[in-house]
Amino acid sequence: MSCESRAVAAEVSVPPLTRPRLAEARRMRAVELFEQQRPSSEVARAVGMHPESVRRWRRMWEQGGAQALRRRPATGRPPKLDDAQVEAVRAALEQGAQSHGFEANL
């Protein structure tokens, strides 16, 4: 890899897998294994999930295909904080309470 391509690669930011994205990635991996006719117990081990969850996913997949296992928008009240605000809170929490003037981190 040349210096130029390394510099370009360093500038590319890949967003971290959030919990919902990770869950969807597991389900899509399960779909790949379903299509290979793998048993549910094997799929469960491969994706690190309980076999009953995988059996439920298989039923959903059989009825609606891979689209049935895709992520859907969250329902309910919209969040009060945007992504930047949530990240600011997370960063503040990681600094600990003492860095914000408290006597202890409890």
C-alpha positions as CSV (number, residue, x, y, z in Angstrom):
1,M,0.0,0.0,0.0
2,S,1.5,3.4,-1.0
3,C,1.7,6.3,1.4
4,E,-1.0,8.1,-0.6
5,S,-3.5,5.2,-0.4
6,R,-2.7,4.9,3.3
7,A,-3.5,8.6,3.8
8,V,-6.8,8.2,1.9
9,A,-7.7,5.1,3.9
10,A,-6.9,7.0,7.2
11,E,-9.4,9.7,6.1
12,V,-12.2,7.3,5.4
13,S,-14.3,7.0,8.5
14,V,-16.3,3.8,9.0
15,P,-19.2,4.3,11.4
16,P,-19.2,1.8,14.4
17,L,-21.7,-1.0,14.4
18,T,-24.5,0.1,16.7
19,R,-26.5,-2.5,18.5
20,P,-29.4,-2.4,16.0
21,R,-26.9,-2.7,13.1
22,L,-25.1,-5.5,14.8
23,A,-28.3,-7.4,15.4
24,E,-29.3,-6.9,11.7
25,A,-25.9,-8.1,10.6
26,R,-26.4,-11.3,12.7
27,R,-29.8,-11.9,11.1
28,M,-28.4,-11.4,7.6
29,R,-25.6,-13.9,8.3
30,A,-28.3,-16.3,9.5
31,V,-30.2,-15.7,6.2
32,E,-27.0,-16.7,4.3
33,L,-26.9,-19.9,6.4
34,F,-30.6,-20.6,5.9
35,E,-30.1,-20.4,2.2
36,Q,-27.4,-23.0,2.5
37,Q,-29.9,-25.3,4.2
38,R,-27.9,-25.3,7.5
39,P,-29.7,-26.6,10.6
40,S,-31.0,-24.0,13.1
41,S,-28.7,-25.3,15.8
42,E,-25.7,-24.7,13.6
43,V,-26.9,-21.3,12.6
44,A,-27.4,-20.4,16.3
45,R,-23.8,-21.4,17.1
46,A,-22.5,-19.5,14.1
47,V,-24.2,-16.2,15.0
48,G,-24.0,-16.6,18.8
49,M,-27.7,-16.6,19.4
50,H,-30.2,-18.8,21.3
51,P,-31.6,-21.6,19.0
52,E,-35.2,-20.5,19.7
53,S,-34.4,-17.0,18.3
54,V,-32.9,-18.6,15.2
55,R,-36.0,-20.8,14.8
56,R,-38.2,-17.7,15.0
57,W,-36.0,-15.9,12.4
58,R,-36.2,-19.0,10.1
59,R,-40.0,-18.8,10.3
60,M,-40.0,-15.1,9.5
61,W,-37.5,-15.7,6.6
62,E,-39.7,-18.5,5.2
63,Q,-42.7,-16.3,5.2
64,G,-41.2,-13.0,4.1
65,G,-37.6,-13.6,2.9
66,A,-34.6,-11.6,4.0
67,Q,-36.6,-8.4,4.0
68,A,-38.7,-9.8,7.0
69,L,-35.5,-9.8,9.1
70,R,-34.3,-6.3,8.1
71,R,-34.1,-3.5,10.7
72,R,-37.3,-1.4,11.0
73,P,-37.4,2.1,12.3
74,A,-38.0,2.4,16.0
75,T,-41.6,3.2,17.1
76,G,-42.7,5.4,19.9
77,R,-41.6,8.7,21.1
78,P,-38.7,10.3,19.1
79,P,-35.4,10.7,21.1
80,K,-34.9,14.0,22.8
81,L,-31.1,14.0,22.1
82,D,-29.6,13.9,18.7
83,D,-26.5,11.7,17.9
84,A,-24.0,14.5,18.7
85,Q,-25.6,15.1,22.1
86,V,-25.6,11.4,22.9
87,E,-21.9,11.3,22.0
88,A,-21.2,14.3,24.2
89,V,-22.9,12.6,27.2
90,R,-21.0,9.4,26.5
91,A,-17.7,11.3,26.4
92,A,-18.6,13.1,29.7
93,L,-19.4,9.8,31.4
94,E,-16.2,8.2,30.2
95,Q,-14.2,11.1,31.9
96,G,-15.7,10.2,35.2
97,A,-17.5,12.2,37.9
98,Q,-14.3,13.7,39.5
99,S,-13.4,15.4,36.3
100,H,-16.7,17.3,36.5
101,G,-16.2,18.5,40.1
102,F,-17.6,15.6,42.2
103,E,-15.6,14.3,45.1
104,A,-15.7,10.6,43.9
105,N,-16.7,8.7,40.8
106,L,-19.6,7.1,42.6
